[in-house]
Amino acid sequence: MICWQCNREIDVELPIGRKDTCPFCGSDLRCCKQCIFYDPSAYNECREVSAERIVDKERANFCDYFSPKVEDAKPISSSRVEDAKKALERLFKK
């Protein structure tokens, strides 16, 4: 998992508790900004329409719909990016 605050990779055990924090910056992990439903462009900044409104998106909460955002922290290798670009060029070649 990647911390929403410091962007460092965290090794956590699920489920994430309300008092769990990032070992590097101390930010709450069970908060809206660490949830897969968090979307700043959505109504109440949440894509889960049944969720209650949470005002402070950076603090721990008791939301029943919380689902941790787990991201692959490993960057895509440049060779994979180059291979993909070449494949697209071949596909759309005039």
Summary of the structure (lengths in Angstrom):
residues: 94
radius of gyration: 17.7
end to end distance: 42.3
largest distance: 57.3
contacts: 204
relative contact order: 0.19
helix: 21%
strand: 9%
